[in-house]
């Protein structure tokens, strides 16, 4: 790892603070936009949240026309992208605003890109020097995916049932708004899933072979902030100060992994999520401790530093601290009901039958090569077997 060469791609503007959603028209007008395609999670566009009415009203005050698209559920697919593009084309949109969790934000990236570049294929994205897309603003309502600051989007191909995650610097949105008030509606379980997703982003960015001094700064700060704030908001979701800290930490983690890459926990987690239709944050959290165990001897010092950032005593030896980092993740998974929630989505016998296919899918995914220790097929089998054994123990 060469930590001396460093490059950082991130949004031109990040606006953080309570009520910052009201800055939406300022961004749209700065792009010359007048017809805004707003892509929003469906529950946000229904009572009691009714965020669609608020957003439409904010834009209407300055005579900006908008159309709301919220006809999707679950993780984003190519079918969702095509449905969004139909409405976007009919409306003649000239600007895209994505509001919601990772699904809404990733769909918004795809809509802004393919709305402007209709003839572009998915396979061409990563090799194009420049992508032509509509202006894009993202507004997260979870503190987890970090998509508002990243150069990647994750979309499931409905034909192959594989998750595509093309990356390109031009997929980074022009601006991001981090309004913690919008995260107050997040249910307790999804507060945990998304928070652990953000923590995994930060940890994986920190141990990535592509880590730099600049990504290390954002990754470690995200780890510290999440370790402090996530347990608090899990117990008290109304704590706006800690919700704000989590929103910023998630964005920091997004900046870190967008520039340094995630690795094995995400490659394996995408495989697990696609086959069992598990929320992304949950699938990644289920695998993280076993991936850390596999990778421990290849990044002992880095995992020790992760443990200190999470609050472990720096007086312990490096080996003890590295092992403590895994123990702390196990504790989070227990405290936040990750193991028991995993049972709700995964039939244990089906998991055992699918381990071979899960391992092959994970090996073909992005992030494998940035793991400090690149796994073989047989080693990945063991990672998934450890998950099965853990869930078997919890079942009993």
C-alpha positions as CSV (number, residue, x, y, z in Angstrom):
1,X,0.0,0.0,0.0
2,X,1.4,3.4,-1.0
3,X,0.0,5.9,1.4
4,X,2.0,8.7,-0.2
5,X,0.0,9.0,-3.4
6,X,-3.5,10.2,-2.6
7,X,-6.5,11.4,-4.6
8,X,-9.9,12.3,-3.2
9,X,-13.1,12.6,-5.3
10,X,-16.1,13.9,-3.5
11,X,-19.2,16.1,-4.1
12,X,-18.6,19.8,-4.9
13,X,-20.9,20.8,-2.1
14,X,-22.0,19.0,1.1
15,X,-24.6,20.9,3.2
16,X,-25.1,19.5,6.7
17,X,-27.5,20.6,9.4
18,X,-31.0,20.6,10.7
19,X,-33.5,21.9,8.2
20,X,-30.9,21.9,5.4
21,X,-33.5,20.3,3.0
22,X,-34.8,23.9,2.6
23,X,-31.6,24.6,0.6
24,X,-32.9,22.4,-2.2
25,X,-34.0,25.3,-4.5
26,X,-30.6,27.0,-4.2
27,X,-28.9,24.0,-5.7
28,X,-31.5,23.5,-8.5
29,X,-31.3,27.1,-9.6
30,X,-27.5,27.0,-9.6
31,X,-27.6,24.3,-12.2
32,X,-30.0,26.2,-14.4
33,X,-32.6,23.5,-13.7
34,X,-36.4,24.2,-13.8
35,X,-38.0,20.8,-14.1
36,X,-36.9,18.5,-11.3
37,X,-37.3,14.7,-11.3
38,X,-37.5,13.8,-7.6
39,X,-36.9,10.1,-6.8
40,X,-38.0,9.2,-3.3
41,X,-38.5,6.1,-1.2
42,X,-42.2,5.2,-1.2
43,X,-42.8,5.4,2.5
44,X,-41.5,9.0,2.5
45,X,-44.1,9.9,0.0
46,X,-47.0,8.6,2.2
47,X,-48.6,9.8,5.4
48,X,-47.5,10.3,8.1
49,X,-44.1,11.4,6.6
50,X,-45.5,13.0,3.4
51,X,-42.1,14.4,2.4
52,X,-43.2,14.6,-1.2
53,X,-45.6,17.4,-0.3
54,X,-42.9,19.3,1.6
55,X,-40.4,18.9,-1.2
56,X,-42.9,19.9,-3.9
57,X,-43.8,23.0,-1.8
58,X,-40.2,24.0,-1.2
59,X,-39.5,23.9,-5.0
60,X,-42.8,25.5,-5.9
61,X,-41.9,28.6,-3.9
62,X,-39.4,29.6,-6.5
63,X,-41.4,28.4,-9.4
64,X,-39.5,25.1,-9.9
65,X,-41.7,22.3,-11.4
66,X,-41.2,18.8,-10.1
67,X,-42.5,15.3,-10.5
68,X,-42.2,12.6,-7.8
69,X,-41.3,9.0,-8.6
70,X,-41.6,6.6,-5.7
71,X,-42.9,3.4,-7.4
72,X,-40.2,1.1,-6.2
73,X,-39.5,-1.1,-3.2
74,X,-36.6,-3.2,-2.0
75,X,-33.2,-2.9,-3.4
76,X,-32.9,-1.2,-6.9
77,X,-33.1,-3.2,-10.1
78,X,-32.8,-2.5,-13.8
79,X,-36.6,-2.7,-14.0
80,X,-36.9,0.2,-11.5
81,X,-34.4,2.2,-13.5
82,X,-36.4,1.7,-16.7
83,X,-39.6,2.7,-14.9
84,X,-38.0,5.9,-13.6
85,X,-36.6,6.8,-17.0
86,X,-40.1,6.6,-18.6
87,X,-41.5,9.2,-16.2
88,X,-38.4,11.3,-16.4
89,X,-38.6,11.4,-20.2
90,X,-42.3,12.2,-20.3
91,X,-41.8,15.1,-17.8
92,X,-38.8,16.4,-19.7
93,X,-36.7,16.7,-16.5
94,X,-33.4,18.7,-16.5
95,X,-32.3,17.9,-13.0
96,X,-32.4,14.9,-10.6
97,X,-32.9,14.9,-6.8
98,X,-32.7,11.6,-4.9
99,X,-34.1,11.4,-1.4
100,X,-34.1,8.3,0.8
101,X,-31.8,5.4,1.6
102,X,-29.2,3.8,-0.6
103,X,-31.8,2.4,-3.0
104,X,-33.3,5.8,-3.8
105,X,-29.9,7.4,-4.2
106,X,-28.4,4.7,-6.4
107,X,-31.5,4.7,-8.6
108,X,-31.1,8.5,-8.9
109,X,-27.6,8.1,-10.1
110,X,-28.8,5.7,-12.8
111,X,-31.6,8.0,-13.8
112,X,-29.4,11.1,-14.0
113,X,-26.9,9.1,-16.2
114,X,-29.2,7.1,-18.5
115,X,-31.7,10.0,-18.8
116,X,-29.0,12.0,-20.5
117,X,-27.0,9.2,-22.1
118,X,-29.7,6.9,-23.5
119,X,-27.4,4.8,-25.6
120,X,-24.9,4.1,-22.9
121,X,-24.7,0.4,-21.8
122,X,-24.0,-0.7,-18.2
123,X,-20.8,-2.4,-19.3
124,X,-19.4,0.9,-20.8
125,X,-19.8,3.0,-17.6
126,X,-16.4,2.2,-16.0
127,X,-14.4,2.7,-19.2
128,X,-15.8,6.1,-20.3
129,X,-13.4,9.0,-19.6
130,X,-16.4,11.3,-19.0
131,X,-20.0,10.4,-18.3
132,X,-22.7,12.8,-19.5
133,X,-25.5,13.1,-17.0
134,X,-28.1,15.5,-15.6
135,X,-27.2,17.6,-12.5
136,X,-27.7,15.4,-9.4
137,X,-28.4,16.2,-5.8
138,X,-28.7,13.5,-3.2
139,X,-30.4,13.7,0.2
140,X,-30.0,10.7,2.5
141,X,-32.7,9.8,5.0
142,X,-30.6,7.0,6.5
143,X,-27.1,7.2,8.0
144,X,-25.5,4.2,6.4
145,X,-24.9,3.8,2.7
146,X,-22.9,7.0,2.1
147,X,-24.1,6.9,-1.5
148,X,-24.5,10.7,-1.4
149,X,-20.7,10.9,-1.5
150,X,-19.7,7.9,-3.6
151,X,-18.7,7.1,-7.2
152,X,-20.6,3.8,-7.2
153,X,-24.2,2.6,-7.6
154,X,-25.5,-0.8,-6.8
155,X,-28.3,-2.1,-9.1
156,X,-29.5,-5.7,-9.5
157,X,-29.8,-6.9,-13.0
158,X,-33.2,-8.6,-13.1
159,X,-32.1,-10.9,-16.0
160,X,-29.0,-12.4,-14.2
161,X,-30.1,-11.6,-10.6
162,X,-26.5,-10.3,-10.0
163,X,-25.8,-7.0,-8.3
164,X,-23.9,-4.7,-10.6
165,X,-21.8,-2.0,-8.9
166,X,-20.1,0.1,-11.6
167,X,-17.9,2.9,-10.3
168,X,-17.0,6.2,-12.0
169,X,-16.0,9.6,-10.6
170,X,-18.8,11.3,-12.6
171,X,-21.4,9.3,-10.6
172,X,-20.5,11.4,-7.6
173,X,-23.4,13.8,-7.1
174,X,-22.8,17.5,-7.6
175,X,-24.2,18.2,-4.1
176,X,-25.4,16.4,-1.0
177,X,-27.7,17.6,1.8
178,X,-27.4,16.0,5.2
179,X,-30.5,16.9,7.2
180,X,-30.7,14.8,10.4
181,X,-34.4,15.6,10.8
182,X,-35.0,13.4,7.8
183,X,-33.5,10.4,9.6
184,X,-35.9,10.5,12.6
185,X,-38.5,8.3,10.8
186,X,-35.9,5.5,10.4
187,X,-37.1,2.3,12.3
188,X,-34.9,0.9,15.1
189,X,-33.8,-2.1,13.1
190,X,-32.9,-0.1,10.0
191,X,-31.0,2.4,12.2
192,X,-28.8,-0.6,13.2
193,X,-28.5,-2.1,9.7
194,X,-27.6,1.2,8.0
195,X,-25.3,2.3,10.9
196,X,-23.4,-1.0,10.7
197,X,-23.2,-0.6,6.9
198,X,-21.5,2.7,7.5
199,X,-19.1,1.2,10.0
200,X,-18.2,-1.6,7.6
201,X,-17.5,1.0,4.9
202,X,-15.1,2.8,7.2
203,X,-13.4,-0.3,8.5
204,X,-13.0,-1.8,5.0
205,X,-11.7,1.5,3.6
206,X,-9.2,1.6,6.4
207,X,-7.8,-1.9,5.8
208,X,-8.1,-1.6,2.0
209,X,-4.9,-2.0,-0.1
210,X,-5.9,1.3,-1.7
211,X,-6.1,3.2,1.5
212,X,-4.3,6.6,1.6
213,X,-3.6,9.2,4.3
214,X,-6.6,11.1,3.2
215,X,-9.0,8.2,3.2
216,X,-7.6,7.1,6.5
217,X,-8.6,10.5,8.0
218,X,-12.2,10.1,7.0
219,X,-12.4,6.4,7.8
220,X,-11.0,6.6,11.3
221,X,-13.1,9.7,12.2
222,X,-16.2,7.8,10.9
223,X,-15.3,4.8,13.0
224,X,-14.9,6.9,16.1
225,X,-18.2,8.8,15.5
226,X,-20.2,5.7,14.8
227,X,-18.8,3.8,17.8
228,X,-20.1,6.7,20.0
229,X,-23.3,7.6,18.3
230,X,-24.9,4.4,17.0
231,X,-25.5,2.7,20.4
232,X,-27.2,6.0,21.6
233,X,-29.6,6.4,18.6
234,X,-30.4,2.7,18.6
235,X,-31.8,3.2,22.1
236,X,-33.2,6.7,21.5
237,X,-33.9,7.4,17.9
238,X,-35.2,10.9,18.8
239,X,-31.7,12.1,19.8
240,X,-31.2,14.7,17.0
241,X,-27.7,15.6,18.0
242,X,-26.5,12.0,17.6
243,X,-28.6,11.6,14.5
244,X,-26.7,14.5,13.0
245,X,-23.4,13.0,14.1
246,X,-24.3,9.7,12.4
247,X,-25.3,11.5,9.2
248,X,-21.9,13.1,9.0
249,X,-20.1,9.9,10.0
250,X,-21.9,8.0,7.3
251,X,-20.9,10.6,4.7
252,X,-17.3,10.5,5.9
253,X,-17.4,6.7,5.6
254,X,-18.8,7.1,2.0
255,X,-15.9,9.4,1.1
256,X,-13.4,6.9,2.5
257,X,-14.7,3.8,0.7
258,X,-15.5,5.6,-2.5
259,X,-11.9,6.5,-2.8
260,X,-10.2,3.5,-1.1
261,X,-12.8,0.7,-1.9
262,X,-14.7,-1.7,0.2
263,X,-13.5,-5.3,0.2
264,X,-14.5,-8.8,1.2
265,X,-17.4,-8.1,3.6
266,X,-19.1,-6.2,0.8
267,X,-18.3,-8.6,-2.0
268,X,-19.7,-11.5,0.2
269,X,-22.5,-9.4,1.5
270,X,-23.7,-8.5,-2.0
271,X,-23.8,-12.2,-2.9
272,X,-25.7,-13.0,0.3
273,X,-28.2,-10.1,-0.2
274,X,-28.9,-10.9,-3.8
275,X,-29.7,-14.6,-3.1
276,X,-31.7,-14.2,0.1
277,X,-33.2,-10.7,-0.6
278,X,-31.7,-9.3,2.6
279,X,-31.4,-5.6,3.4
280,X,-27.9,-4.6,2.4
281,X,-26.7,-3.4,5.7
282,X,-27.9,-6.6,7.5
283,X,-26.2,-8.9,5.0
284,X,-22.9,-7.0,5.3
285,X,-23.1,-6.9,9.1
286,X,-23.8,-10.7,9.3
287,X,-20.5,-11.3,7.4
288,X,-18.2,-8.6,8.8
289,X,-16.8,-10.4,11.9
290,X,-16.0,-13.6,9.9
291,X,-14.3,-11.6,7.2
292,X,-12.3,-9.8,9.8
293,X,-11.2,-13.1,11.3
294,X,-10.1,-14.3,7.9
295,X,-8.1,-11.0,7.2
296,X,-6.7,-10.4,10.7
297,X,-3.2,-11.7,10.2
298,X,-2.8,-9.6,7.1
299,X,-3.7,-6.2,8.7
300,X,-3.1,-6.7,12.4
301,X,-1.9,-3.2,13.1
302,X,-4.8,-1.6,11.2
303,X,-7.4,-3.7,13.0
304,X,-5.7,-2.8,16.3
305,X,-6.2,0.9,15.4
306,X,-9.9,0.2,14.5
307,X,-10.3,-1.2,18.0
308,X,-8.9,1.9,19.6
309,X,-11.1,4.1,17.5
310,X,-14.1,2.1,18.8
311,X,-13.0,2.7,22.4
312,X,-10.7,-0.2,23.3
313,X,-7.9,0.5,25.7
314,X,-4.7,1.4,23.8
315,X,-2.6,-0.2,26.6
316,X,-3.4,-3.7,25.2
317,X,-0.9,-5.3,22.8
318,X,-1.3,-4.9,19.1
319,X,-2.4,-8.6,18.8
320,X,-4.9,-8.2,21.7
321,X,-6.3,-5.0,20.1
322,X,-6.7,-6.6,16.7
323,X,-8.6,-9.5,18.3
324,X,-10.6,-6.9,20.3
325,X,-11.8,-5.3,17.1
326,X,-13.6,-8.5,16.1
327,X,-15.0,-9.0,19.5
328,X,-16.5,-5.5,19.5
329,X,-18.2,-6.2,16.1
330,X,-19.6,-9.5,17.5
331,X,-20.9,-7.4,20.5
332,X,-22.6,-4.9,18.1
333,X,-24.3,-7.7,16.2
334,X,-25.6,-9.1,19.4
335,X,-26.7,-5.8,20.9
336,X,-28.4,-4.7,17.7
337,X,-30.1,-8.1,17.1
338,X,-28.3,-8.8,13.8
339,X,-28.0,-12.5,14.4
340,X,-31.6,-13.0,15.3
341,X,-32.8,-10.7,12.4
342,X,-30.6,-12.8,10.1
343,X,-32.8,-15.8,11.0
344,X,-35.9,-14.0,9.7
345,X,-34.4,-13.7,6.2
346,X,-32.3,-16.8,5.9
347,X,-33.5,-20.4,6.0
348,X,-30.5,-22.3,7.5
349,X,-30.8,-25.3,5.2
350,X,-31.1,-23.1,2.1
351,X,-28.0,-21.2,3.2
352,X,-26.0,-24.4,3.5
353,X,-27.1,-25.5,0.1
354,X,-26.2,-22.2,-1.5
355,X,-22.7,-21.8,0.1
356,X,-20.9,-22.9,-3.1
357,X,-22.9,-20.5,-5.3
358,X,-22.5,-17.7,-2.8
359,X,-18.7,-18.1,-2.8
360,X,-18.5,-18.1,-6.6
361,X,-20.7,-14.9,-6.8
362,X,-18.6,-13.2,-4.1
363,X,-15.4,-14.0,-6.0
364,X,-16.7,-12.4,-9.1
365,X,-17.7,-9.2,-7.3
366,X,-15.8,-5.9,-6.9
367,X,-13.6,-5.5,-3.8
368,X,-12.0,-8.9,-3.7
369,X,-8.7,-7.7,-4.9
370,X,-8.5,-4.8,-2.4
371,X,-8.7,-7.2,0.5
372,X,-5.3,-7.4,2.2
373,X,-5.6,-11.2,1.9
374,X,-7.3,-12.3,-1.3
375,X,-9.4,-15.3,-0.6
376,X,-9.6,-18.5,-2.5
377,X,-12.8,-20.3,-3.3
378,X,-12.2,-22.7,-0.5
379,X,-11.5,-19.9,2.0
380,X,-14.7,-18.2,1.0
381,X,-16.6,-21.4,1.6
382,X,-15.2,-21.4,5.2
383,X,-16.4,-17.8,5.7
384,X,-19.9,-18.6,4.7
385,X,-19.8,-21.8,6.8
386,X,-18.9,-19.8,9.8
387,X,-22.0,-17.7,9.3
388,X,-24.1,-20.8,8.9
389,X,-22.6,-22.2,12.1
390,X,-23.3,-19.0,14.0
391,X,-26.9,-18.9,12.8
392,X,-27.3,-22.6,13.6
393,X,-26.2,-21.8,17.2
394,X,-28.6,-18.9,17.4
395,X,-31.4,-21.1,16.0
396,X,-30.8,-23.6,18.8
